[in-house]
Amino acid sequence: YPSYCYAKIKRRDFDVDDENKTTHDGDQHEYYMTVGLNSNIKKNEFKRKHQNLVIVLDISGSMGFGFNFVYGGSNKAEKSKMVVANEAVVTLIKKLAPTDRFGLIIFDDYAEIVQRLDLISEIDVDVLINKVLSLKSRGGTNFEAGYNAAINLYQELNKDAFNDNEYFNRVIVCTDAQPNIGSTDPNSLLNMVKSYGNSKENKLKNHIYTSFIGIGLDFNTKLIEIISNVRGSNYYAVK
């Protein structure tokens, strides 16, 4: 249900149209209004869905550059994008509940499974965290291979293990978005995300949404903005 709030204030003396050099000579007040939407779900009744998350982590050579790396700029010694990405993945792992599932794919020229999509309660989290923190950058950037490997992890599950009613299924791609191997055309990458997201092209009975986490100042936002136009997709940046 909606809620409303409004305010009325006197016009400021300096509220002048600079272009025409005229002052407002009508109503001497300004009016502001905000509209809020409130849920009828009570906080103590809210229950989040179980999470089925697969991280697709870019370990290509460009991830070895400094986080603030800019081509042609002055690049001081600092944490690499790879180190920052590894730490971000570890932070996410620590926030998952025992009933959530987690999987991890790394990719450079090819994709590699680090962790299959298993319940957190069945994973040795300390061992997994050590694996993540030890990852190094190498090779090219085959986004297609990494994304397809992530989808394969979902397809290994029983359909009931990731149905939309009980589970929130999302692939999270951590990358600087500099694809140079496999499908590099934005439309090709877009079609892959569309194929499994909440769109008419969906190939599965249950949806798998996609988020992109941009790593580094040279993060290719133009490419990811195109892909994230798919309903259910979005992107953020690590700061």
Buried (B, 14 or more C-beta within 10 A) or exposed (E): EEEEEEEEEEBEEEEEEEEEEEEEEEEEEEEEEEEEEEEEEEEEEEEEEBBBBBBBBBBBBBBBBBBBBEEEEEBEEEEBBBBBBBEBBBEBBEEBEEEBBBBBBBBBBBBBBBBBBBBBEEBEBEEBBEBBEEBEBBBBBBBBBBBBBBBBBBEEBEEEBBBEEEBBBBBBBBBBBBBBBBBBEBEEBBBBBBBBBBBEEBEBEBBBBBBBBBBBBBBBBEBBEBBBEBEBBBBEEBE
